[in-house]
Amino acid sequence: MKIELTQRLSDMAAEDQRVRAELAATGELFQGYHPRMAEVHRRNAQELEAIIELYGWPGKSLVGDAGANAAWLILQHAIGNPALQRKCLPVLQEASARGEMEPAQAAYLEDRICFFERRPQRYGTQFDWDENGRMSPWLLEDPGKIDERRRSVGLAPLAERIAEVSKDADEAMPRDFKHRQEEMEAWAKTVGWL
C-alpha cells in the first residue's frame, strides 16, 4: 500500500467534505453549484486523473479501504468533468468485479452519470427535488426490478433509502422548481453532460 497516496486521497476527500459542510452551514451549498465547491471538485478531479494515469484505479490493494473510498468520493463529486466520470465507469465496474472496491460505488457512479445525462437511473441512488417539493429518486429504469438490482450491489431496498433521505434531507427546497431545472440543464450543457 502506498501510504503517501492513501494520505493524499484522504486529504482531498476531507477538504471536499469540509468545504461542503461550511457551505451547507451558511445555506450557500443549496443555491446552485457554489463556485468554491466547484473549484474543490475541479482540482480534486484533476489530481485524481493524474493518479489514475500513474497507478491505474487506486483500489483497496493499492491504497486500502480508506484510500479507495476517498478516491471514489472524489470521482463521484467530479461532476464538472463528465469525460472523467464516463471514462472511469468501466474501470470501476472492473475494479468492483476484482474486489478492489464496493459494487455499490460503481452503481452510484453509473446512476450519477445517468442523472446528469438526464436519463433514467438503474439503482435509484440519485435523488432530486420533485415538482411537489419532496426529495425523490431521479427517474428509474424498469422500476419493478429496482430492488433486485440494488440487492445485487449490496444496497438496501429503495423504500428504505427514500425514508432515510426524507428524514435526513438537509437541503433547502428550491423556491422555483422550474427555474432550478432550467439552471441545472444550462450548467449540464456548459460542462458537456448534454
DOTOR-388055 format. One line per field, with one value per residue (C-alpha): y, x, z; residue in one letter. Coordinates in steps of 0.001 Angstrom, whole numbers, padded with zeros to 6 digits. Layout:
y = c(Y  ...)
x = c(X  ...)
z = c(Z  ...)
r = c(A  ...)
This chain:
y = c(000000  003445  005411  008830  008201  006996  010123  012413  010867  011081  014741  015558  013863  015601  019008  018197  017333  020317  022838  021136  021387  025066  025936  023847  025671  029038  027703  028628  024992  024778  027806  026225  024776  027053  028259  027307  023736  023569  024604  021871  019296  020526  020476  017078  015579  016847  015289  012010  011805  012180  009445  007113  007783  006780  003867  002841  002934  003370  000312  -001454  -003372  -000113  002352  000305  000732  004363  005424  003536  005105  008556  008035  007026  010094  012365  010751  010803  014544  015283  016399  019186  016589  014307  012800  011570  010063  008362  007056  005693  003879  000697  000954  000995  -001841  -003930  -002952  -003947  -007355  -007879  -006863  -003633  -001521  -001953  -002846  -000143  002501  001603  001640  005132  006391  004803  006453  009782  009738  008883  011702  014366  012998  013229  009505  007037  005512  001775  001611  004535  006170  009712  011967  015391  017723  016876  019240  018615  019861  016421  014815  011822  009323  010570  008716  004946  002469  -000502  000385  -003133  -004505  -001700  -003570  -006642  -004511  -002713  -006015  -007274  -004469  -004560  -001705  -001728  -001618  001706  002320  002294  004765  007047  007067  007923  010723  012179  012157  013460  015935  018905  020816  023686  023110  025347  028293  027897  024279  025110  027703  025231  022643  025206  026262  022645  021892  025008  024066  020455  021752  024045  021222  018579  016390  017302)
x = c(000000  001294  000941  001583  -001009  -003554  -002961  -003250  -006561  -007862  -006808  -008562  -011783  -011578  -011247  -014297  -016335  -015034  -015949  -019324  -020069  -019039  -021258  -024142  -023935  -024439  -027049  -024838  -024394  -028041  -028110  -026778  -023302  -021292  -018038  -015990  -017323  -016885  -013235  -012524  -014194  -012265  -008908  -009517  -010699  -007569  -005334  -007292  -006956  -003171  -003115  -005095  -002667  000262  -001179  -004482  -007577  -006483  -008269  -008038  -004843  -003020  -004449  -006528  -010219  -009898  -007939  -010234  -013306  -011719  -010887  -014484  -015861  -013576  -014690  -018360  -018073  -016193  -019466  -017788  -015691  -018127  -015334  -013533  -016665  -017629  -014097  -013878  -017232  -015948  -012760  -014808  -017022  -013918  -012344  -015568  -015543  -011974  -012932  -010916  -013932  -017521  -020027  -022392  -019781  -019800  -023617  -023594  -021306  -023439  -026556  -024749  -023857  -027456  -028729  -026576  -027301  -030993  -031562  -033302  -031010  -030612  -030095  -032043  -029073  -029597  -032251  -033507  -036333  -039568  -042340  -044113  -041161  -040010  -036607  -037323  -035350  -034453  -036222  -035885  -035159  -037531  -038820  -040176  -036624  -035005  -034760  -033339  -030624  -029972  -029645  -027153  -024724  -025335  -027830  -030909  -034384  -035281  -038142  -035625  -033397  -036339  -037259  -033656  -033394  -036748  -035722  -032197  -032736  -030556  -031059  -033455  -036185  -035710  -038083  -038685  -038576  -038800  -036028  -033810  -034351  -033510  -030343  -029275  -029797  -027878  -024966  -025021  -024700  -021780  -019679  -020591  -023219  -025793)
z = c(000000  -000883  002356  000787  -001916  000623  002711  -000304  -001370  002205  002448  -000830  000294  003683  002013  -000122  002959  004958  002247  001762  005496  005608  002653  003999  007344  005624  003181  000212  -000840  -001816  -004112  -007290  -007763  -005496  -007126  -004080  -004143  -007929  -007548  -004973  -007213  -010271  -008506  -006913  -010224  -011941  -009310  -009296  -013071  -012726  -010062  -012317  -015168  -012936  -010962  -012505  -010307  -006663  -005309  -001961  -002722  -003562  -001030  001424  002153  003273  000208  -002184  -000574  -000800  -004488  -005153  -003332  -005350  -008604  -007603  -006951  -010199  -011778  -013730  -015569  -017414  -019514  -016402  -014879  -018145  -018699  -015167  -015086  -016815  -014751  -011543  -012726  -013413  -010076  -008340  -010066  -008753  -005187  -005369  -004437  -003299  -006049  -004765  -005580  -009276  -009145  -007633  -010391  -013107  -011684  -011282  -014975  -015891  -013692  -015326  -018800  -017785  -018404  -016068  -013444  -012791  -008990  -007550  -005834  -007140  -005632  -006599  -005704  -007458  -008543  -005212  -003180  -001987  -002324  -004549  -006598  -010055  -012899  -012643  -015394  -015044  -011542  -010969  -010891  -008911  -005597  -007343  -008931  -005635  -003796  -006429  -005456  -001709  -001401  000821  -000751  -002335  000103  002977  001164  000405  004100  005059  002521  003549  007200  006650  003796  004714  001501  001319  -001224  -004272  -004321  -008051  -009205  -012913  -012680  -010845  -013576  -016261  -014415  -013997  -017683  -018732  -016463  -017735  -021286  -020439  -018966  -021548  -019911  -022552)
r = c(M  K  I  E  L  T  Q  R  L  S  D  M  A  A  E  D  Q  R  V  R  A  E  L  A  A  T  G  E  L  F  Q  G  Y  H  P  R  M  A  E  V  H  R  R  N  A  Q  E  L  E  A  I  I  E  L  Y  G  W  P  G  K  S  L  V  G  D  A  G  A  N  A  A  W  L  I  L  Q  H  A  I  G  N  P  A  L  Q  R  K  C  L  P  V  L  Q  E  A  S  A  R  G  E  M  E  P  A  Q  A  A  Y  L  E  D  R  I  C  F  F  E  R  R  P  Q  R  Y  G  T  Q  F  D  W  D  E  N  G  R  M  S  P  W  L  L  E  D  P  G  K  I  D  E  R  R  R  S  V  G  L  A  P  L  A  E  R  I  A  E  V  S  K  D  A  D  E  A  M  P  R  D  F  K  H  R  Q  E  E  M  E  A  W  A  K  T  V  G  W  L)
